[in-house]
Amino acid sequence: MRQFRFTTLFTVLILTLGCKSEPEKKFDIQLQKIINQDRFECKAPALAVSIQGPNEKNIYDYFDGTTNFDGSRKIKKESLFQIGSITKSFTAAIILQLEFEKKLILDAPIGGWLPQYSQWKSITVKQLLNQTSGIYNYSDISNFKNNLIKKPTKQFALKELADLAYNHKKNLLFYSGKGWAYSNTNYVLLGLIIEKITGHSFSNEISSRLLGKKFGLLNTYYIKNPKNSVEFLVHSYDGAGKNSPTNTDVTIINTSWAGPAGGLISSAHDIVLWAKALFKGNVLQPKQLNEMTTLVSMESGQLINKQSENGYGLGIGSDIENFGFNKKYGLVYDHTGGMLGALSYFVYLPRKNIIVAVVTNTNQCDVIKIADDVISSVIDH
């Protein structure tokens, strides 16, 4: 899972205001052509985009490519991709549900649940959530990626991942609350806290609380791929693209290394369903949703004005600068996700009531260009 970047990959106005039930056929064809061309240019085996437009009940799905390079099986709207750090919004939602259930307090220090990490004991749950803890990111450890490739089927326990960071010589980058630094370790620790409070594995909690029929996420799974989902699983490629000597099929790598920070696999369609359920108030109570969308500066870690700069909330972010979003659309909420061989993204525009998700199975695509292409096409249309 690569370092989190807030670049608003794209925003799509799928429908004109006059369209009530289905997107205009001409626009459908044009958008599909753009996705096909962008996939070809970045040499990705597969690219999928799902969109829910304003005043629309339906989600529209656009996709191109095959499940692997030179493959014969074309991807479908159900095709599964590793979605990386979008998982953080799920983990944060569980923590906020536990807060509503009065099983934890966001400002409580984590030492009460995780006394084994004494140097981190005064850090609060909220500081883990909004990345102001200062805790070192275990996936930044030298040779971490190479070790994954050498032992691709290794199953990581959450404690093992947290220990990697705790035992690092720089296990705390700054005093908690005195800065901002993206760290997957924060969300692994949140997973451990969830397990401590509930008495259940994180896998069981995320499955019972958020996945499956409750919010319609029938095509989203945590870490292990169920036998009935293998049919829809795309291969993931890490490297410089097709025919490159540095290109590596990393599909076999066990995503337990990302855990509660990035271990989900899903589809673009399901990501839109998740964002809709989350931001429409079906997952969290109003107080908790407000807490999730309260932003801190990604430089100072201090609270910011939601209209003034990019920020990070609890498992989600807000990017108002790219493509002039602050002028065109106002505040947006989003999150990127990156694994060794996959990129994903979702964005929600409250003022336009639009949700967009994109997934691809290589980490070499210029997703910003894809975004720009799609935005330009829709605006021109």
Protein Blocks (a to p, Z undefined) as FASTA:
>chain_A
ZZdddddfbacdfbafklmkbccfklmmmmmmmmmmmmmmnopabdcdddddehiabdcd
ddeddfbehiabdcdfklccdekjmlmmmmmmmmmmmmmnopacfklcfklmmmmlmmlm
mpcfklmmnopnopacfklpghklmmmmmmmmbccdfklmmmmmmmpmblbfbdehiacc
ddfklmmmmmmmmmmmnopafklmmmmmmgcjlnopabbcehiacfklmmmpccddedeb
ehiakbccfklpcfklnmmnomcccdfklmmmmmmmmmnopmbcfklmmmmmpccdfklo
pacdfklbccddehiacdfkggolmmmnopadddddddfkbccdddddfklopacddddf
bfkbcfklmmmmmmmmmmmZZ
